[in-house]
Amino acid sequence: MYFNSKLLKDGKILSLQISQLDFTCIDQLQRDIEKELEESNKKFIILDLAKVDILDSIALSGLLSIMKTANKKDCKIILTQLNSQIERAIQISNLDNIFTIYKSVEDALSKVSHES
């Protein structure tokens, strides 16, 4: 398995355990999250990218697709612990205004707990 998951009252944390998020695994991540969205009423899913060093353009597109699907289910996708290269790629693509990004899982949890 390429991620660890932690179930929370209103959401879930998915900690990716891979160094490269690319075309070889983004489809599986999309399927797993879409299945989760179909089976439950999560308010948020936090994607912890602390171990991810590389994010290619196909994976970035896949994350956008995941976010759109989640939005239709009133679920927020939150990205956390991006390294500087991934954060820069998201900024250059002007996607930092689209994705919800926090420095840490704890920061994200603090924010979503105040929104509940």
Summary of the structure (lengths in Angstrom):
residues: 116
radius of gyration: 13.0
end to end distance: 30.6
largest distance: 36.1
contacts: 341
relative contact order: 0.18
helix: 43%
strand: 24%
